[in-house]
């Protein structure tokens, strides 16, 4: 375990405590946390000179391996701290990038994380290189100063960034093809979103009977996983599990994972999972809403799921916060994936969300159109079916993206 000194700002104690957990998940032990009041940020150090010297002296005396800042550091501030302390100095963003790098298991996740890391590292190249003297260039008698090693390294990184973006575009095209196939089948879609470690993957497994990897750690899921949920009334729905959100998620990571987060943007509705037992549930709720707004998915219909109610403590302030979230939410359900409590109510709420997004339509099929009737049974929820002289009269609930296939048989719509 590496030993670290963590620096947080007064008034952001919850974020600083979360940073300790994030650091521990990648093998960094916190030996001391400094909570510093900051009236005016300093350009060179972020903190004042006296506090900077105090922290550096303490870190060196206690043989710390690195210093971690909860607030973001500029490249110049990072260099100044490293030169003064002789220690590795990183911030919250770099810790999250390292976690993503360790958790990435597929090519897409590795590319997305690598792209975010490259873009983060670009203005910080001088931290990694000391051989920045000018290289000689040209021919005899015409030699100029040439490029600095920094300029060469910068060009290499930019080429890697361009290549990663091209590879991600190819994966994005493939994802669009898969999504189009699902939509052509007339199956509605929902996306499971929420704060990291809220129980999203566990909920997917519980509802769909799948075996998606579940671990009690931050960012256990980086790749979207889609499974089909068949409800009791015969309706089908594709459920997609997505990467968890977190406070101060680096913007570069949001950009890099945009193709993954597109599942939330294009879904018919969202299932927002909240860990009801977490004391910071209200802050996590707001973080998810802000991230959804950033990826332009804030206008979606949302079913809010309060998970882990089996661990919910009877604390008056916490219960008040949960009730406040419930009041703000459009529709909400309380459940425990672990015990199964509330799962039936959740399935009923999902059925209701599906019906609200579909139109109740009346059809009349001639006797010889049995294939069309069969397709309607496959793609829609049949409410009523009668055999009449003219053929088959059916009332069904259909998604908007399949109605056009049966337009010639429509005789009424509610």
N, C-alpha and C positions, 0 to 999 in steps of 0.2 A: 504494500500500500504506500502510495506517495502521500506526503504530508503537506497540507496547504493551509494558508492563512486566507480567510474570506473577508472581503470588505463590502459592506452594505451601507445604504444611506438610511438615515433616520426617517421613519414613516413608511418604510418598505420592508418591515420585519418579516412579513409572510413570504415575500419573494426571496429574501435572503435565506430563510429557513429552507425554502424549496430548493435553492441552489445547493445547499449542503447535501440534500438527498440526491440531486442530479449528479453531483461530484462523486458521491459514494458509489453510485451505480457504475462508474467507470474506473473504480479503484483508487479514488483520492479521498483520504481521510482529512477532515477538518480539525485542526488542533486549536484554532482560535478564530472567533468572528469579531471583527471590529465594526460596530455600528456608528457611523460618522455623520454628524449634522453638517449639511452643506447649504450654506446661504447663497454662495456665488461660485459656480464652477471655475476652476483655474484652467487656462488654456494648456499649460505645460504638463500639469500633473493631475488635473481634475480636482484633487484635494489641495488644501493649503500646505505650504512648505514644512511647517512644524509637524503636522500630523503625518505627512509623507515620511519624514525622517524617523519619526517614532515607530511607525509600522515596519519600515525597512529594517531598523535596528532590532526590533523584536523578532522579526522573521529570521534574520541572520543568526541571532543569538540562540534561537530555538531549533536551528538547522532545518528550517522548512524547505521543501523542494520547489514550491511555487506559490504565487500570490494570485488569487482569483477575485475579480471584481464582479459584483452583481450589476452595476450600471455599465453601459457600453463604454468602451475606451476608443479614442481615436488612434490611428496608427502612430502618430507622434507621441501621444501619451504613453502608449504601450512601450515604445522604444525607450523613452525617458526612464520609466520605471525599471526596465530590464537593465539598462546601463548603470543605473544608480544602485540596484540591489544585487546584480549578478545572478538573479533568479529568473526562472520562466514566469512570465506574467500574462495571464489570459483573462477573458471576461466571460460572462454568461453565454453569449452567442457561441463562443468557441467550445464551451462545454457541451452545449446542445448539438453542435455539429459533430463532435467526437462521439456522442451517444448514437446519433444517426448513422455514423460510419460503422460503428461496432454492430448495430442492429441490422444493417442492410444485408439481406441474404440473396435477393434476386438481382438480375442485371439492371432492371429499371430502377430499383431503389438505390443501387450502387451508383448509377449514373446521376440520379437526381441529387444524391448526397454529395457526390464528387463535384458536380457543377456548383452547388452552393458553397462548398469549401474553396474551390478555385476562385470564385468571384469574391469571397471574403478575404482570401489571401493576397489577391492582386495588389492592393495598396500597401500590403505589409511585407513585400518581398525582401526589403532590406533587413528584416529580422533574420531571415534564413541565409543571407549571403554576406560574406565579408570581403570577397574578392571582387571589388567594384572598380578597380583601376581600369583605365582605358586600354583597350586592345589595339594593337597597331593594325592598320589597314592599308590598302592600295599597293602599288608596285614601287620599285626602287625609284627614289626621287620624287614620288608623288604621294607618299604616305601621309595620311591625315591622322586625326585622333581616333577614327573608327567609332565603334559602339562601346558603351560601358557594358560590363557583364550584366548589370541590372536590366539594361534595355534588351539584351539577348534573352534573359530569363523571362522578361515580361512578354516578349513575342511568343515564346514557347507556351506560356500559360494561356495567352489569348487563342493560340491555335487549338489547344486542348479544350478550351471552353467552347469554341466554334464546333469542334468535332462532337462533343457531348450533346450540344443543342441539336445537331443534325440527327444523332442517334435517338434522342428523345422524341424528335418529331416523327421518326419512323414508328416508334412504339405507340405514339399518340394516334397515328393513322390506323394501326392495327386495333387499338382500343375502340376507335370510332366504328370500325367494321363490325366488331363484336357487339357493340351497343346497338347498332342499326339492326342487326339480326334479331336481337332480343325485342326491339320495338316493333319489328315487322310481325312478330308472333303475337302482338297485342297484349303482352304481359306488362303490367304497370311496374314501376320501380320505386324503391325507397332507399335512402342512404342513412346509415347509422353514423352520427357525429357526436362529438363531445370531448371533454377534457381527457388527457391521457390517463390511463389506468382507472377509468370510470366503470369498466365492465362491458365494453362494446363487443369485443370478440366473444365473450361468454354469453352475451345475449343472442348473438348470431347462432352460436352452437345450440343454445336452448330452444330457439324458435324453429330452426331448420334441421335439427338433428345432425349437424355437421361436426367436424373434428378439427376446426381451425385452432392453431396453436394459441394457448392462453397461458400467460405468465404474469405473476404479480410484480411487474416492473414497468418503468416508464418507457413508452414508445416500443412496446413489444410488437406492434403491428405497423409496418411501413408500407406494405403493399395492399391495394384494395382487393378484397376477397368477396366474390359474389356467389350467393346461393339462392335457390328457389324455395320460397315459403308457400306451402299449400294450406290454405285456411279451411276451416270446417265446412264452410258453405260452397267449397269447390273452387273459389277464386284463387288465382296464383299471383305471386308477387316476387320480384327479384329483390333481395336484400343485399346491400353492399356495405361491408365494414371498411372504414377509412382510417388514416393516420390520426392519432389523437392530437388535440391542440394543447397549447400551454401558454402561460403569460410570457409576453415579450418573445414570442416565436420569431426568430430572425426572418426579416422580410425576404431575404434571398432564398430561404428554405421554402417559404410560401410560394415564391415564383417557381422554384425548381420542381415542387410537387404539384404544380398547377394542373398537369394532365391527370394526376391521381385525384385531385380535389374536384375535377370537372364532374365526377360522378355525383357530387352533392348539387352542383349547379343544374344538372340535367335531370335529376330525379323528380318524380311526381310529388313526393313529399319527403320530409326529413324526420328521423327518429333521434331526438336529442337525449342522450343518456347522461344522467347526473348521478354522481356518488352521493346519495343522501346522507351518508354517515360522515362525510368529510366536513370539518369545521369551516373550510373555505369554499363550500359549495356555491355560495352566492357569487364570489369572485370568479370561480370557474365557469359559472353560467354566463357571466358578462363577457369573459374572455372568448367563449365559443361564439357568442352573438357578434362580437367585434370581428372575429376571424371570418365568419360567414359573410359579414358585410364587405370585408376586404376582397373575398373571392366572388362577390356579387351573387350570393345565394340567400340574402336576408329576406327576400320577398316570398320564400317558399312556405307552404303550409308545414307546421311543425307539430309533432306529437312528442311531448316531453315525458321522459320515463325516469322516475326517481328510483334508482337501483340501490341494492344493499340495505333495504329497510330492516333486515334482520340485525344489522349492526347500529341502527339509529338509536342514539342515547336521548334520554328524556331531559335535554337541556333547554330551558325556556328560550334563551336567546337564539339558539340554533334552530329550534322548531319554528320560531317566528320567521327566521330567514327563509326556511323551506316553504312556509305558507305564503310568504311574499313572492317567491319565485313562481309558486303554483298560481297565484293570482295574476301574475304577468303573462304566464304561458297561455297559449291558445287552448290546448287540450293536454291533460296530464293524467298519468297513471303511476301508482306506487307498486313496486314489486321487488322480489328478491330472486335473482337468477339462481342463487345457491340453494334456496329452500323450495323454490317453485311458487311461492306465495305471490298472487297477483298476476301470474302469467296468462290465465284465461281471460282476465279483464283486459290485459294488454292486447291479446289476439282480437278481442271484440272491438277494441278501440282502433286497431289497424283495419279491420273490416269496414268500420264506419268511415275512416279516412279514405279508403278506396272508393266507397260509394259516393262520397262527396266530390271526388274527382272524376266521376263518370256520369254519363247521361242515361236516364231510363228511357228506352226507345221501344216502340211497337213495330213489329215486322210482319209482313205477309209473304210467305214463300209459296210459289206454285208447287203442285205435287211432284213435278219432275226435278226440283232443285234440292234433292236430298244432300248433295255434296255441300251446298252453301249452308244448309241447316247444320250439318256436321261441323263445319268451320265455326259457325256461330256458337255452338256448344263448347267448342275448344277455346275460343278467344273471349267469350263473355260469360257473365253470370246470368243464368236463365231464371227468371222469376215466375213465368207462367207460360204454358204451352198448350194450345188447343188445336184439334184437327177439325177443320170446317170444309164446306163444299169447295171453296176457292183454293184450298191447300192447307198450310200450317201457319197459324197465327201465334206469334211468340212475343212476349214482353221480356226484355233483357236489359241488364246494366252493362254498358260497353264503354271502354276507354275511347277518348277522342281520336287516337291514332289508328283505330281499326274501323270506325264507323263508315269511312269512305268505301270500304270493301263491300258493304251491304247497302249502299245508298239507294239502289234501284228497288229494294224491298221495303224501305221505310214507309210506314203509313202514319206515323205520329211520334211525337217526342215531348217528354215532360222536363 
